[in-house]
Amino acid sequence: MTPKTSAAIPLVLVAAAIVLVVWFVIANSSRRVEEVMVTVEAVTAGPGSEGQSVPERTAMILMPDGRRLYARIATAEAVRPGQKAKIAITEQLISGTRTYEVIDIVDRP
């Protein structure tokens, strides 16, 4: 190896590491698109993710445009069918995949 190539190897490794970090940050970035009022139609509790002690709660929701979707319940409040809820819609920056989360219950019994 010549002195020039041996000095360039660390620079190439640092540049590759920076590119990987930037790609990882962008790939895992999301933005909140909007908050919408919906009607909760059903609530389910499935097995939690690895390392979780509580089951994952999801709600089937009726969107204002008539679509039915599943949303992860992110509030600690009790969620029941028939209630009005506020959901947050987030979108992954690269893939455009949308996720839905129940963040608040609007009408409490």
Phi, psi and omega per residue, in radians:
M1 nan 2.445 3.074
T2 -1.528 2.801 -3.141
P3 -1.035 -0.551 -3.128
K4 -1.192 -0.742 -3.118
T5 -1.262 -0.614 3.131
S6 -1.228 -0.482 3.079
A7 -1.372 -0.449 -3.107
A8 -1.399 -0.428 -3.105
I9 -1.044 -0.853 3.101
P10 -1.066 -0.634 3.116
L11 -1.136 -0.715 3.109
V12 -1.134 -0.736 3.120
L13 -1.124 -0.718 3.109
V14 -1.140 -0.758 3.123
A15 -1.100 -0.716 3.115
A16 -1.124 -0.702 3.118
A17 -1.122 -0.711 3.126
I18 -1.127 -0.757 3.110
V19 -1.060 -0.749 3.128
L20 -1.111 -0.733 3.140
V21 -1.131 -0.790 3.136
V22 -1.086 -0.772 3.117
W23 -1.070 -0.765 -3.137
F24 -1.088 -0.754 -3.134
V25 -1.119 -0.782 -3.135
I26 -1.175 -0.730 -3.098
A27 -1.135 -0.515 -3.109
N28 -1.807 0.210 3.131
S29 -1.535 2.542 3.075
S30 -2.451 2.835 3.102
R31 -2.325 2.557 3.099
R32 -1.368 2.124 -3.092
V33 -1.469 -0.879 -3.118
E34 -2.890 2.948 2.995
E35 -2.061 2.369 -3.029
V36 -2.330 2.544 3.032
M37 -1.552 2.265 -3.104
V38 -2.348 3.010 3.032
T39 -1.897 2.287 3.088
V40 -1.407 2.208 3.139
E41 -1.763 -0.598 3.138
A42 -2.729 2.744 3.124
V43 -2.260 2.344 3.110
T44 -2.250 2.729 3.051
A45 -2.256 1.989 -3.136
G46 -1.874 -3.134 3.121
P47 -1.114 2.469 -3.128
G48 -1.299 2.920 3.074
S49 -1.204 2.914 3.128
E50 -1.003 2.287 3.130
G51 1.537 -0.076 3.118
Q52 -1.626 2.430 3.109
S53 -1.641 -0.367 3.132
V54 -1.810 2.542 3.115
P55 -1.199 2.660 3.104
E56 -1.318 2.171 3.122
R57 -1.716 2.347 3.075
T58 -2.275 2.755 3.116
A59 -2.255 2.404 2.953
M60 -1.488 2.218 -3.054
I61 -2.120 2.648 3.067
L62 -1.857 1.994 -3.140
M63 -1.305 2.764 3.116
P64 -1.027 -0.466 3.138
D65 -1.534 0.092 3.073
G66 1.694 -0.160 3.119
R67 -1.280 2.574 3.041
R68 -1.902 2.247 -3.093
L69 -2.371 2.890 3.015
Y70 -1.784 2.436 3.123
A71 -2.287 2.438 3.052
R72 -1.286 2.402 3.133
I73 -1.527 1.974 -3.079
A74 -1.798 -0.046 3.129
T75 -1.708 2.636 3.114
A76 -1.443 -0.172 -3.119
E77 -1.208 2.727 3.051
A78 -1.212 2.309 3.134
V79 -2.029 2.237 -3.083
R80 -2.232 2.642 3.071
P81 -1.008 2.483 3.136
G82 1.643 -0.284 -3.132
Q83 -1.346 2.674 2.986
K84 -1.548 2.386 -3.101
A85 -2.373 2.710 3.031
K86 -1.761 2.259 3.089
I87 -2.035 2.645 3.027
A88 -1.841 2.280 3.087
I89 -1.859 2.112 3.097
T90 -2.022 2.683 -3.084
E91 -2.303 2.278 3.057
Q92 -1.178 2.392 -3.049
L93 -1.157 -0.732 -3.067
I94 -1.467 -0.887 -3.038
S95 -1.431 -0.434 -3.089
G96 1.398 0.079 3.128
T97 -1.139 2.313 3.131
R98 -1.768 2.493 3.026
T99 -2.156 2.650 -3.056
Y100 -2.181 2.312 3.123
E101 -2.336 2.304 3.017
V102 -1.339 2.060 -3.082
I103 -1.929 -0.259 -3.127
D104 -2.827 2.580 3.038
I105 -1.747 2.233 -3.041
V106 -1.564 -0.811 3.103
D107 -1.912 2.061 -3.138
R108 -1.711 2.513 -3.118
P109 -1.204 nan nan
